Amino acid sequence: MQALGTLGHYILTPLYYAISLILVGWHWVFSLVLPADGGASWVLSIIGLTLVIRAALIPLFVKQIKSSRNMQLIQPRVKELQKKYGHDREKLAQETMALYKETGTNPFASCLPLLIQMPIFLALFRLLDHAAKSSQGNGFLTSDLAYSFGHAELFGRIPISATFLNNHGLLSVRILAALLVVAMTATTFTTQRQLMSKNMPKDAMTGPYAQQQKMLLYVLPVVFAVGGIAFPIGVLFYWTTTNLWTMGQQFYVIRNNPAPGTPAYDAKMQRDRAKGRVSAEPAAAGGAATTEVVDPPRQRQRQQPKRQSREQRKRSGSRPPKQVDRDEKGEGKSA
């Protein structure tokens, strides 16, 4: 246990400095127009912290989307391997890993953003908890700022360090915490549902990967709902904001760069046709290219020769084909 505590200290200490730096910076900005010790300035600072973190994780999110798409597209090939090597688990594992390597697919990439955010989430939780209980600051959060952070009240009556369970006997705390837990749970479910219903091919709706996605669809909201009642209100604002960011970011990617063979891809094709564009099939599993519709070249009509009078034909020395044939036949007969 002591070793785990030491490891956690080494992991969280750099995060305390990074998170507190961003949090204090946003708080200084919002304090210019809002009361520095008010809950609104600190809640907005938490939201600003969330936006900075999610913007920094955009490259990782792009990798997650590509890997998730590759996992969907290679499901037919995975099923073929399962039929071929189902009797030999070791060979099946080797061939499956070779397929992942060939297509540049990481089956664990979909969990990376969540795994990276968990230490950040825990560090923010500890910062707020320490500030509320002992007014102890960490990183760039001084004692005065820690006291302000830990005792800030939203709407003048709801401490942002309170939880649904530890609500100081205030009904308003329970109501706000319950609303945030419901919002956090609903956005988690909607994000997973959006991915499965719009950006997964029919072939990928069966098999181990689909079962994993279906399990996450219902398990994650339940986990957040159960754990959310113990989260401080300030932390609930963080997680709800990051869920809203994920949902909007995923909606943009699915709408503009969907996986081939999915309902979202068909919808994009229809939009492109309506706008006079057509989406070409992608060369790889990275995305679909959009090209302009090119009209087929029109066949050039043969220009008919202009009719000439007999005098004009004599001057030019040309005769109609039929006349020439008759003349040649006549000459032949006379000869």
Summary of the structure (lengths in Angstrom):
residues: 335
radius of gyration: 34.4
end to end distance: 123.8
largest distance: 130.2
contacts: 960
relative contact order: 0.10
helix: 70%
strand: 4%
